[in-house]
C-alpha cells in the first residue's frame, strides 16, 4: 500500500530511523549524575544554568552527606558509579583519590585561578579533583535572638565556652557533615589536639542541640530556634544576603580551603561530566556563586570576576592571609574517622550528660566568683578536668596502628569488632566522666554555701 508516495514498509523504516536517531542523540547527550552534599539552592541554580547552556545534557542530583557520598561511590562497580563528586571537604577527596576513585583532570582547570589561597593549593598537584569554590569556617548568629536575650555577638571560638551562651548554641556532627568535620578539624589544628578537644567539649556543653544534618544549624539560626551556630561560611553568608536577621564572622582560628569537584573513575557519562566540571570553574560558573541563596567564595580573585563582586563581599584571599591555621589535609585525612567517632561517642550520644555537667560547672564558677574557697576551687578544677579532657589523648592519635584500624574496611569482622570495642569504651568513659564532673561541681557549689 502507498500513501502520498510512501510504502507502509517505508513508513516503518522511517519511523525506526527517527527512533534510532532519537536514542542515539539521547545516549550522546547523556545524564550527568552528581553526588553532592550541597543544599538544593546551590545545586538547582547550577542545574538550571548548565542545562540552559548545554541543552542536550541533563544534571541528576543525588544529595548525600559527605560520608554517605563517599561510601556510595566506593560500593558501586565501575560503569555503574555516579559521574561526579561535589562537596566541601578536601580531606574527603584525598581519601577517594587515594583509593583510586578519582580521575586526573588537569586540562579542565581554570588557568585564571591562583595556585594557592594562603598556603593551601587550590588544585592538588595531581589534579585528581579541582577546587570549585573557597570556604572558611566561623560563627553565625541571629541578631534579633541575641538582642532579645541580651547576648553579645561572639567573634572567637573561645568566647563560646562562656556561661552566658549556655543553651544558645548549635552544631552538627562531623560524622554526618563534611563541613562540620572541617570546622572541628580546623579548631583542632589551630589549638592542638588536647586544647582543641577541651574547647570543643566546652562549646558542645553549651549547645542546645547537635543537629542531624549541617543544614539544621543555619536553618535554626535563620528562624531563631538557635541564637548561634558553628558553620561553614556559605551557610552564614547565604542567610545574611538572603535577608534573614543574621550575621557571620570568621574567627582568628579559621582556615580557607577549596570546596571541590571530581570526576569519578568508572563514570557512566564521562564526556558530559567533564563539560559540567569545566562550566563550574569557568567565569560564568564562578559568577553563580554570588547568587544570594548560594553566597560562596569564588576560586578567582575579585579582580577576575568581571566586576560582579558585591560590595562588602568577603575576600577569601585576604581572610587566608590573616588566618592562624594553615590547614593540613594530610593530617585531617589520616584521622578523619577518629575525629568523627570521638565526637559522636563523647558528644552526640552523651549530650545530655555533658550539658548537665557543664550547667553544674557554670553554677559553681558563678558562686566561686562571689566567694573565695580553696576547697571549692580544687573541686571545680577536678570537675573541669573530668568533663573537658578528651577520651583519646595526643599520643594515641599519633599511633599509626591506631589510625590504620579506623581507616580499614569495617566490613571486615575483626576490624569492626575492634572499632566497636573502642567506641563503646569511649562512650562509657565519657558518661562516667560527665557524671563525676557534675558531682564534683555540685560539691564545689555546696562548699560555698
Secondary structure, DSSP 8 states (H G I E B T S, - for coil): -EETTEEHHHHHHHHHHHHHHHHHHHHHH-EEEEEE-S-HHHHHHHHHHHHHHSTT-EEEEEE--HHHHHHHHHHS-TTSB-SEEEES-HHHHHHHHHTT-EE--GGGS-TTS-SEETTEESS-TT-SSEEEEEE-EEEEEEHHHHHHTT-----SGGGGGSGGGTT-EEEE-TTT-HHHHHHHHHHHHHH-HHHHHHHHHHHHHTEEEEESSTHHHHHHHHTTS-SEEEEEHHHHHHHHHTT-SEEEE--SS---EEEEEEEETTBSSHHHHHHHHHHHHSHHHHHGGGSTTT--B-SS-GGGSTT---TT---HHHHHHH-S----HHHHHHTHHHHHHHHHHHTGGGHHHHHHHHHHHHHHHHHHHHS--HHHHHHHHHHHHHHHS-SS-HHHHT-HHHHHHHHS-TTSHHHHHHHHHHHHHHHHHHHHHHHHHHHHHHHHHHHT-
